[in-house]
Amino acid sequence: MNTALDLMLLGQQAKTAARRLATLDTVTKNNALLAIAAALLTHQDAILAANAADLAAARARGTSDALLDRMLLTPERLAAIAADTCNVAALPDPVGEIFDQADLPNGLRLHKRRTPLGVVGVIYEARPNVTVDIATLCLKTSNAVILRGGSDIGASVAAITIAIQGALTSVGLPATAVQSITDPDRAVVGALLRLDQYVDMIIPRGGSGLHRFCIEQSTIPVITGGLGVVHLYVDATADLERAVPLIFNAKVQRPSVCNALDTLLVHEQVAAQLLPVVAHELCAAGVELRCDPASRAILADQPAAATWRVLPADPTDFGTEFVGMILSIKLVNDLDGALEHIATHGSGHTEAILTNDPAAAERFTQEVDASAVFVNASTRFNDGGQFGLGAEVAVSTQKLHARGPMGLRELTTYKWVGAADYAVRK
Amino acid sequence: MNTALDLMLLGQQAKTAARRLATLDTVTKNNALLAIAAALLTHQDAILAANAADLAAARARGTSDALLDRMLLTPERLAAIAADTCNVAALPDPVGEIFDQADLPNGLRLHKRRTPLGVVGVIYEARPNVTVDIATLCLKTSNAVILRGGSDIGASVAAITIAIQGALTSVGLPATAVQSITDPDRAVVGALLRLDQYVDMIIPRGGSGLHRFCIEQSTIPVITGGLGVVHLYVDATADLERAVPLIFNAKVQRPSVCNALDTLLVHEQVAAQLLPVVAHELCAAGVELRCDPASRAILADQPAAATWRVLPADPTDFGTEFVGMILSIKLVNDLDGALEHIATHGSGHTEAILTNDPAAAERFTQEVDASAVFVNASTRFNDGGQFGLGAEVAVSTQKLHARGPMGLRELTTYKWVGAADYAVRK
């Protein structure tokens, strides 16, 4: 098999399909989405059998139970995925939106028109549901998509793609609007990343290693993200009683995701009052605290200290995404100390301040450079669903094109359209 | 000299400066811009002397007169550059703009706030004025900038940078907000393109070779452009009399730029009436026509044909940016033929249709995939000034972040800001 040639063909087909998709109206796209939802259910046996084969092979390789669960499809999960597809059909279609209109002195009636990007390439891990998520969001925005799921779920992705392509064909759309790369060779990812002749955007969905690989190798614009070193600063004026459940929510509600809290920064004036209560709540939930000397000194004095897991922080505990039940804690002299720490250690993902001082809130929101900055709200809100986007394609920590949660609109671009009465430039 | 280490330092300094710039109000930035305008004039002798040295060296290398003129600074040109700087001060400041506000059911009061990108890297050719253009547009948008001008103008860029940095210092701003790389070694460009730890966006200002180099080498998002293969399609319903001066404007007004017309596509029903008049006008202005067999047959029959420069087109004459007084011509059967030709040969820069049929205009604007699509308007309008942007940083032919002419707003990004009353995620 000649990977480079095969990929060129895939790219050409995707680009041709994209031209067709760009002419579709919303009703046609929504009908295709409903056909996909139905096809997932009619193809259920084939999809679940393929998934069972993937799982058996992964189990034989000694894959952990957590990863196996992430790979697993069941009739219930497949039904939920089909329901999500119907929900995408119900979302507003951003394509065709007209904005920034202007009548100019040179005679030009100008506007911007929202258009599809063209062809989107998505590289993701062993989560079969992402196949459907991304395919449907791309279809809704008239983009063709080339999918490359983790090699662990190759059979599942292939079976799902067959179902999707059958549905596309059944409503008269090109099957090549949604294509999957099933070659398990990792070199194929590198080749996909250089297919700039056909692919307009790459979205990596995975850890920071995948993101870094894409940044290094791609000649196509990459939506990067994947790393969230998240801080929350408790200012001297914060309502400490209400701070505790908020900190608990930021750390404990779902510690494995990128908007979960990693480092708690506390104004030294309120640390003695706040930290014992925080430690009481978090440690009871199983959180390990890694404390700078000043915060550790406060906690060491507490009667319950012996039952808590409080360790001295080493320097690498600041600037680390823990992706689990660990929290680093540091005292700061003031807002400037918090801003300096975040500028040094933040990853530009999610940062928060708790304060009742509007001036401190304004300085924090202005000066912290991150995709989302919260005042008196949990860091866990940095999410497409919570932001009302209806869907989340990815969370971007870069600054171009889209920053933070990306919804349907972020799968589009625009063109300038200028009309006139046979006008020439003077 | 250790280029990699020097560049790291430059990047660190730029990032530190960017933090300071992000806190500035508009008045402070405008004062700095006016100080730069004044400094260009007070440093006039030093700048012109450096420029004379660059020119002497270039002349000794046998540089063409056209390139030497592009490099040349005079007191008048320097005064015009200073005036442009004052004009940038007068433009509205996009930073801090608040948009997409929403009060969400989860208690979040959400908005997007327009913010600087951070650090911008710009690589450009032997045009000393670009140094000031880009530095001032970046300062206006609170971005730090690292400039790398062509090695031919190294002394000029260094002298201009000294003037700018002196002005910044005089108003209390960090000189490192505007830095130039004066190392003539070309390897330094490759190193700059990998400084993703510090630099948020790369803008190449030059030909397609430079753009391709940046796409291949950069780990930083690149704003690509630089190649305009521009088509104009004359539909059967077009007003042919008014089409002629428009085609003339598109081709002849400034043939060296990227929005100048390259290929004329003509509906076969109107070709016999239109083309002789077009040939008469264009050939009189010195344009060479490269025609497909059908259009050449029409022109060969004309009485004046012997005085025209009409050559048979070879396949490479379609899909080529001529950057000069050459136009390729092709007849098409209908709108579909024009759309197919543009999809195959266009570079996504600028495309136009002349038609009096609203349905044809709508199909053309919807289906043509380009940064700007014009109906009954010259392709020369694809320009930041003509679009009323006040300034043009670059013209992008890629689809992410910004497409077409980029003004001040396209030198910014946004952050999400969410405030609540100690809200937690359910």
Interface residues (C-beta under 8 A of the other chain):
Chain A: R19 A22 T23 A102 L104 N106 G107 L108 L110 R113 T115 L117 G118 D196 D200 M201 I215 E216 T219 P221 V222 D239 R242 A243 P245 L246 F248 N249 A250 Q253 A343 L354 A361 T365 Q366 E367 D369 A370 S371 A372 V373 F374 V375 N376 A377 S378 R380 F381 N382 D383 Q386 F387 G388 Q398 K399 L400 H401 R403 G404 P405 T413 Y414 K415 W416 V417 G418 A419 A420 D421 Y422 A423 V424 R425
Chain B: R19 A22 T23 A102 L104 N106 G107 L108 L110 R113 T115 L117 G118 D196 D200 M201 I215 E216 T219 P221 V222 D239 R242 A243 P245 L246 F248 N249 A250 Q253 A343 L354 A361 T365 Q366 E367 D369 A370 S371 A372 V373 F374 V375 N376 A377 S378 R380 F381 N382 D383 Q386 F387 G388 Q398 K399 L400 H401 R403 G404 P405 T413 Y414 K415 W416 V417 G418 A419 A420 D421 Y422 A423 V424 R425
